[in-house]
Amino acid sequence: MNLSATLILAFGMSLDAFAASVGKGAALHKPRFREAIRTGLIFGIIEAITPLIGWSIGLFASQYIMEWDHWVAFSLLFILGMRMIVEGTKNNPEESRQVKRHGFWVLVATAIATSLDAMAIGVGLAFLQVNIVHTAMAIGCATMIMATLGMMIGRFIGPILGKRAEILGGVVLIGIGANILLEHLGYIA
């Protein structure tokens, strides 16, 4: 995977964390930059670890299905992308109570929930020739940036942009999966 594909993947993977942090920022009463950085770090670290776990699992399995690797990667990305699109179109009522800070474990649980797709991406990446450490670091850094930004702008545009960001993230994942499939089938050089 080249640098541009890695960056697109990293920011595509970070959009669900962005959407979650926009919601978290919208729920807070005037979030401070320190709280946004804290949220970004928690989300970024967890989002960087999960593709490594998935890659380790996928590396073991890749020995058995190398002929189907592009289909596996496409299927995983397509399913995850569709899940993000469906979640982005659901109408969830926002919490009306304003708090000043989210608890550490609440943020960890939210970060884990938004990073499960990164673990599945890690499984798919085990079937490709990628440097998983660089890819995981890119995903973690992109997530940290996007979650921090999401917290800071969340109270202004939370419900509207948050859902659209998740839908966009799903579309990006499906596009990356389609690119992988078309590249392996010889349609893209």
C-alpha positions, 0 to 999 in steps of 0.5 A: 500500500502506498503513502496516499492509500495509507493516509486515506485508510487512516483518515477513513478509519478515524471518521467513526472516532471523529463522529463519536467525539463530535457527539462527545463534544456536543454533550460537554458544556464548553469542552476545553482543549485539554479535554479534547487532547485527552479524548484524542489520545485515548481514541488514537492509542486504542485505534493504533493498537487494534489493527495490530491485534487484527493483523496478528490474527490475520497473519496466522490465517493468511497462510491458508487463504492467500488466493482469496486475500483480495476478496477477504479484504474487500468483504471486510471493508465493504461490511464495515463500510456498510455498517458505518453507513447504516449507523450514520443514517440511524436517528439516535436521540441526543442526551440533553444533560451537559457535563464538563468532562467524560470519565476515563472508562467511558472514553475507553469504552467508546474508543474500543467500540469505534476501533473494532473496525480497525481490528477487522481492517488489521485482519484484512491488511495481513493478507496484503504486503503492508508495514503494519506498524506504520499503518497502525501509527498512521491510523492512530495519529489520524484518529487522535487528530480527528477525535481532538478536532471533533471534540472542539467542534462538537458542540457547534455541529454535533448531530449534523456533521457527526452522522455525515462523517460516519457515512463518509467514513463508510463510503471511504472504506467501501472505496478502499475495498473496491480499489484493493479488489480491482487492483488484484483483479488487474483492472487497476495498475 
